[in-house]
Amino acid sequence: MLALVVLIVFMLQNTHRVEVSFLWMNGSVPLALALLIAGVGVGIVAMVVGTARVTQLRRLVRDRRQRH
C-alpha cells in the first residue's frame, strides 16, 4: 500500500514531458510514464530470464536424478 502511494506521488511530481526515442519510435511522454514503462519492461525481462534459468536448473536436476 505504501509503495502505491509513493508511486502516485512520484508520478504527480514528474509530469513534465520528455523526448523519447527507441528504435524507430520517437515521441514526447511524461517523464513518470516513460520511467514506469521502462521499469515494467525491465521487470518482464527479468521474469523471463529468471523463469528460463529455473526451468534449466530443474531440467538439470531431473536429468541427474534419472542417471542415478
N, C-alpha and C positions, 0 to 999 in steps of 0.2 A: 504494500500500500504506500509506504514511504517513497519507494522508488518511482512509483507512478506520479506522485506529487512533485518530486524533484524533476522528473522528465517534463511534466507540464510547465513548471516554472522555467526550465531551461528553454523550452520551445517558445514560450511567450517573450523571453528576453532576447532571443536571436531570430527576429523576424525580418531583418534586412535581407535584401536579395543579393545573391552572388551568381557570377557566371560559372557554369559548369560545362566541361567538355569531357565526353567519354566516348571513345571510338568514333563513330560517325555522328553521334548525337551532341548537340550544343543547345544550351538554354540557360534561362535565369530562373532560379528557385530560391525560396527562403533558406537561409543557412541551416536552420534547425532541421528542415526536411531533408536537405542534402546529407547531413550527418546521420540522421535517422535511417535513411535508405542505405548508406554505406555501412552502418552498424548492423542492420538486418542482413545485408549481403554477406558480411564477414561471418556472422553467426551461422548462416546457411552453409557457407563453405566449410566452416569448422565442423558442423554436424555431419556433413557428407564425408569429409576426410576421417573424422573420428569413427563413424559407422563403418567405413571401409576397413579401417585398421582393426577394429574389434572383430569384424567378420573374418578378416585374415587370421587373427590370432586364434579365434575359435576353431577355424578350419585346421590350423596347425596343431592345436591340442587334440582335436578329434583324430587326425591322422596319426599322431604319436601314440594315442591310446589303442588304435586298431593294430598297430605294429607289435605291441607287447602283449 
